[in-house]
Amino acid sequence: MIRRCTEDAVFCRRVVDCVVPVLCLSLVVVWELTCPLAVMDSLLQRLATCVAFLLAAAWLLAGVRRGSVRELRQVRAVARAAQDVLLRPLPPRIDGLALAARQLSVARGAEVGGDLYEVVATPHGVRIVIGDVKGHGLGAIGAVAAVLGSFREAAYDEAELAGVLRRLDRAHQRHLASLGTPCPPAEEFVTVLLLEIGADDAIAALNCGHPWPYRLGGGARPLAEGAPLPPMGAVPLPAELAPRRCGTLLPGEALFLHTDGATDARDGSGHFFGLVDVLAAAAADAPVSPAAVVRRVHGALLRHTRGRVTDDVALLVLRNDRSRVPAQSAGPDAGRDRQGPSRREAV
């Protein structure tokens, strides 16, 4: 019933948009035939003719504009729904971890691009992925969808973090095969960082060419040192994949994950963005607020580049609140940690 009413309203609006301009033009033609300009000695007649022409032209232009605005709104609504499904908003809390994230795309009007992130609570612990597809903007969305879709399944199914990474690699290879791209596979790569935070707050990581996160708490320092594995897709994964043990995430500590769009951003003079300095200033506040850190880095990044970023940027912060918000297995508040408002940035 609602759909039928909507269709009838659209039909009536289209009829009005077509009929009214035709009537106006018909009146103008009749006026011209009965009162040609050659015999118009009256200033009033000439003004009436000009007004008729202007009204007809204005109505036509307004109709075209209304149609374009409606179509633009529909396209934006569809794009926004697709973006929310692809890079869905994170809840403010998952299994005692407070979260905040933000995405910045190079493509104008888009909220997603070549960067990806996701956080899920699984029987094996909280698992996090952040990655960066070669290229940026809307052209990289296909690879982002393939990797994220695979992670959302593999994170639950695979008991070992290495199994999750192999599933992501296979999904990426299938995506490249479906494109039939003439480029060598080694030129279509994805940097991927996988993290697992267990029930005992222990951190395990597998890193394929991605920047290491920063541990926030009394300052900002890298979570791990040393060169990561090559980016996923550049070379085959090694036969043995041993996750790196990165200690534990202490209560109140936070992790800052990012893509290289944040570190490679430059100002008009070519100076790189000082990410570490901004993080150190943000981490000086105790307790570290994930949403505040994301806002602070995002604002500083836009000021540094004057809003003209040249690569996609993804920022993700998570803080260990488990000592203050213990997990509950029953009761009216059970499962609240897994729920939250659908917003990309949460406190």
Legacy VTK file of the C-alpha trace (Angstrom):
# vtk DataFile Version 3.0
C-alpha trace
ASCII
DATASET POLYDATA
POINTS 347 float
0.000 0.000 0.000
2.786 2.429 0.934
4.703 1.542 -2.199
1.609 2.113 -4.367
1.011 5.527 -2.789
4.638 6.464 -3.333
4.482 5.452 -6.991
1.261 7.444 -7.472
2.840 10.505 -5.884
5.890 10.236 -8.131
3.660 9.843 -11.197
1.566 12.901 -10.266
4.674 14.964 -9.669
6.062 14.010 -13.068
2.755 14.879 -14.746
2.777 18.301 -13.105
6.387 18.869 -14.107
5.500 18.111 -17.736
2.017 19.662 -18.047
2.691 23.034 -16.464
5.629 23.958 -18.762
3.591 22.832 -21.808
0.687 25.051 -20.764
3.008 28.004 -20.207
4.622 27.558 -23.591
1.235 27.150 -25.247
0.050 30.424 -23.744
3.200 32.145 -24.972
2.675 30.795 -28.504
-0.975 31.874 -28.544
0.030 35.290 -27.288
2.627 35.625 -30.006
0.195 34.554 -32.717
-2.563 36.889 -31.631
-0.404 39.827 -30.529
2.826 39.797 -32.562
5.640 42.023 -31.464
5.477 43.969 -34.718
2.153 45.554 -33.767
2.894 45.951 -30.064
3.014 49.634 -29.410
2.067 49.303 -25.767
4.843 48.948 -23.197
2.471 46.837 -21.105
2.090 44.283 -23.888
5.853 43.971 -24.318
6.355 43.534 -20.578
3.649 40.862 -20.490
5.378 38.961 -23.282
8.738 39.110 -21.487
7.170 37.935 -18.223
5.500 35.008 -19.967
8.787 33.913 -21.508
10.606 34.256 -18.179
7.946 32.286 -16.285
8.064 29.440 -18.771
11.855 29.308 -18.734
11.988 29.514 -14.921
9.508 26.679 -14.525
11.442 24.476 -16.924
14.747 25.149 -15.148
13.176 24.532 -11.742
11.740 21.228 -12.946
15.113 20.076 -14.244
16.772 21.100 -10.990
14.186 19.318 -8.840
14.645 16.128 -10.820
18.435 16.300 -10.520
18.267 16.951 -6.780
15.924 14.007 -6.243
18.160 11.677 -8.229
21.248 12.894 -6.352
19.567 12.258 -3.005
18.598 8.749 -4.072
22.116 7.973 -5.275
23.597 9.263 -2.016
21.168 7.194 0.046
22.079 4.034 -1.875
25.804 4.800 -1.599
25.529 5.464 2.143
23.707 2.166 2.701
26.330 0.278 0.671
29.179 1.946 2.563
27.634 1.074 5.933
27.377 -2.580 4.890
30.927 -2.704 3.540
32.661 -0.806 6.348
30.012 -1.094 9.028
30.153 1.219 12.034
31.892 -0.232 15.067
30.072 -0.437 18.394
31.539 1.660 21.220
32.504 -1.453 23.162
33.313 -5.091 22.412
34.085 -7.589 25.198
35.363 -4.913 27.558
37.357 -3.028 24.903
36.329 0.574 24.169
36.517 1.425 20.455
36.580 4.434 18.156
37.356 4.612 14.443
37.243 6.993 11.515
37.763 6.643 7.786
38.829 9.371 5.373
38.588 8.678 1.644
40.302 10.561 -1.144
37.220 10.127 -3.335
34.950 13.127 -2.906
31.618 12.260 -1.315
32.729 8.747 -0.317
33.250 7.434 3.197
35.185 4.351 2.189
38.125 3.805 -0.092
41.132 1.511 -0.217
41.502 1.163 3.574
39.684 -1.378 5.710
39.214 -2.300 9.362
37.019 -4.543 11.465
36.808 -5.752 15.077
34.913 -8.904 16.084
34.550 -10.852 19.317
35.106 -14.572 18.762
35.533 -17.681 20.930
39.274 -17.290 20.285
39.440 -13.694 21.552
38.818 -10.269 20.080
40.254 -10.203 16.588
41.105 -7.029 14.695
42.070 -6.439 11.084
43.274 -3.245 9.457
44.586 -3.072 5.933
45.388 -0.954 2.926
44.667 -2.012 -0.652
47.057 -0.789 -3.311
45.509 2.300 -4.842
42.894 4.490 -3.241
39.389 5.803 -3.632
36.441 3.957 -5.123
38.573 1.830 -7.429
39.872 -0.248 -4.522
36.477 -1.082 -2.991
36.274 -4.501 -4.679
39.414 -5.758 -2.957
38.273 -4.224 0.352
34.980 -6.110 0.118
36.753 -9.393 -0.636
39.173 -9.107 2.295
36.606 -7.881 4.814
34.046 -10.506 3.837
36.612 -13.247 4.266
37.783 -11.903 7.631
34.271 -11.738 9.071
33.881 -15.466 8.476
37.415 -16.679 9.093
37.767 -14.815 12.399
35.065 -17.058 13.867
35.936 -20.288 12.060
39.719 -20.434 12.380
41.188 -21.364 15.758
44.630 -20.012 14.811
45.449 -16.511 13.611
47.572 -18.007 10.828
44.495 -19.715 9.438
42.694 -16.375 9.287
45.524 -14.815 7.285
45.587 -17.705 4.810
41.853 -17.335 4.273
42.291 -13.626 3.564
45.061 -14.390 1.079
42.890 -16.896 -0.784
39.988 -14.447 -0.917
42.271 -11.777 -2.351
43.595 -14.166 -4.999
40.040 -15.135 -6.009
39.155 -11.459 -6.319
42.103 -10.836 -8.641
41.211 -13.881 -10.720
37.625 -12.656 -11.117
38.879 -9.331 -12.476
40.975 -10.943 -15.170
43.517 -8.165 -14.680
46.548 -8.251 -17.019
48.775 -6.888 -14.252
51.043 -9.380 -12.488
49.529 -10.530 -9.156
52.574 -9.165 -7.312
51.514 -5.647 -8.333
48.048 -6.002 -6.761
48.832 -6.330 -3.064
47.201 -5.549 0.261
48.927 -4.665 3.514
47.214 -6.436 6.398
47.662 -6.382 10.165
45.877 -9.032 12.225
45.668 -8.696 16.002
44.210 -11.038 18.577
43.553 -9.970 22.172
42.831 -12.990 24.311
40.779 -13.285 27.470
44.028 -12.842 29.427
44.740 -9.579 27.528
47.667 -11.171 25.663
48.311 -9.673 22.223
49.246 -11.767 19.192
49.943 -10.233 15.773
50.530 -11.198 12.162
51.729 -8.307 10.024
51.972 -8.303 6.234
53.589 -5.024 5.247
51.432 -2.797 7.460
52.583 -0.087 9.904
52.842 -1.356 13.473
50.305 0.056 15.938
51.227 2.348 18.813
50.662 1.505 22.455
49.165 4.492 24.274
49.599 4.846 28.004
52.210 7.079 29.565
53.282 8.042 26.056
53.174 6.536 22.584
55.492 3.712 21.564
55.372 1.067 18.817
53.721 -2.202 19.741
56.512 -4.188 18.087
59.798 -3.665 16.292
61.282 -5.279 13.234
60.270 -5.712 9.613
56.892 -7.327 8.977
56.148 -9.977 6.363
55.764 -8.812 2.734
52.339 -7.437 1.788
49.677 -10.006 1.091
49.618 -10.842 -2.603
53.140 -9.604 -3.321
54.666 -13.035 -2.667
53.195 -16.336 -1.458
52.768 -16.663 2.285
55.484 -18.686 4.044
54.753 -22.273 4.979
55.130 -21.467 8.667
53.190 -18.528 10.069
53.977 -17.914 13.717
52.105 -14.976 15.295
54.313 -12.500 17.119
53.661 -12.214 20.850
53.437 -8.540 21.829
52.918 -8.755 25.577
49.619 -7.813 27.173
47.308 -4.835 26.912
47.195 -3.567 30.482
43.997 -2.111 31.962
43.629 1.483 30.783
46.155 1.085 27.957
45.113 1.679 24.377
46.276 0.675 20.920
46.309 3.100 17.992
46.056 1.418 14.572
46.373 3.348 11.324
47.115 3.108 7.633
50.089 4.740 5.964
47.909 7.577 4.687
48.371 9.153 8.116
52.170 8.942 8.167
52.678 9.812 4.491
50.494 12.940 4.534
52.378 16.145 3.669
51.680 19.831 3.846
52.198 22.360 1.073
55.935 22.512 1.834
56.392 18.751 1.638
56.749 18.153 5.386
55.364 14.861 6.692
52.614 14.759 9.278
54.003 14.377 12.823
51.819 11.477 13.914
53.988 10.414 16.856
53.996 13.900 18.359
50.223 14.170 18.094
49.790 10.732 19.669
52.169 11.564 22.503
50.161 14.693 23.309
46.882 12.781 23.129
48.204 9.950 25.319
49.209 12.430 28.033
45.568 12.613 29.093
44.541 9.853 31.487
42.574 7.788 30.920
43.109 7.682 27.169
39.815 8.306 25.378
39.613 6.416 22.059
37.143 8.906 20.579
39.232 11.883 21.706
42.408 10.390 20.198
40.675 9.764 16.872
39.253 13.286 16.789
42.585 14.825 17.710
44.563 12.942 15.069
41.909 13.474 12.434
41.747 17.222 13.101
45.528 17.616 13.162
45.812 15.675 9.911
43.290 17.903 8.139
44.999 21.037 9.433
48.410 19.781 8.305
47.200 19.002 4.768
44.629 21.828 4.663
42.002 19.229 3.851
43.810 17.989 0.736
44.813 14.431 1.582
46.345 12.377 -1.220
45.684 8.904 0.185
42.932 7.169 2.108
43.291 7.201 5.896
41.890 4.802 8.482
42.236 5.365 12.239
41.261 2.854 14.918
41.768 3.076 18.689
40.853 0.452 21.285
41.308 0.648 25.057
41.298 -2.137 27.638
38.416 -1.505 30.048
38.054 -5.068 31.213
39.059 -4.382 34.815
36.324 -1.745 35.078
33.732 -3.461 32.887
33.965 -7.198 33.634
32.336 -9.619 31.257
28.871 -10.816 32.327
27.308 -14.098 31.368
23.807 -13.410 32.676
21.606 -10.617 33.927
19.835 -7.661 32.342
23.081 -6.037 31.211
24.535 -9.178 29.623
25.761 -8.626 26.089
25.643 -4.860 26.375
29.380 -4.730 25.578
28.580 -6.120 22.153
25.917 -3.579 21.347
26.113 0.096 20.625
24.872 2.886 18.392
25.657 2.625 14.714
28.226 5.374 14.516
31.735 5.392 13.074
33.014 7.301 16.057
31.949 6.376 19.595
33.106 7.440 23.022
LINES 1 348
347 0 1 2 3 4 5 6 7 8 9 10 11 12 13 14 15 16 17 18 19 20 21 22 23 24 25 26 27 28 29 30 31 32 33 34 35 36 37 38 39 40 41 42 43 44 45 46 47 48 49 50 51 52 53 54 55 56 57 58 59 60 61 62 63 64 65 66 67 68 69 70 71 72 73 74 75 76 77 78 79 80 81 82 83 84 85 86 87 88 89 90 91 92 93 94 95 96 97 98 99 100 101 102 103 104 105 106 107 108 109 110 111 112 113 114 115 116 117 118 119 120 121 122 123 124 125 126 127 128 129 130 131 132 133 134 135 136 137 138 139 140 141 142 143 144 145 146 147 148 149 150 151 152 153 154 155 156 157 158 159 160 161 162 163 164 165 166 167 168 169 170 171 172 173 174 175 176 177 178 179 180 181 182 183 184 185 186 187 188 189 190 191 192 193 194 195 196 197 198 199 200 201 202 203 204 205 206 207 208 209 210 211 212 213 214 215 216 217 218 219 220 221 222 223 224 225 226 227 228 229 230 231 232 233 234 235 236 237 238 239 240 241 242 243 244 245 246 247 248 249 250 251 252 253 254 255 256 257 258 259 260 261 262 263 264 265 266 267 268 269 270 271 272 273 274 275 276 277 278 279 280 281 282 283 284 285 286 287 288 289 290 291 292 293 294 295 296 297 298 299 300 301 302 303 304 305 306 307 308 309 310 311 312 313 314 315 316 317 318 319 320 321 322 323 324 325 326 327 328 329 330 331 332 333 334 335 336 337 338 339 340 341 342 343 344 345 346
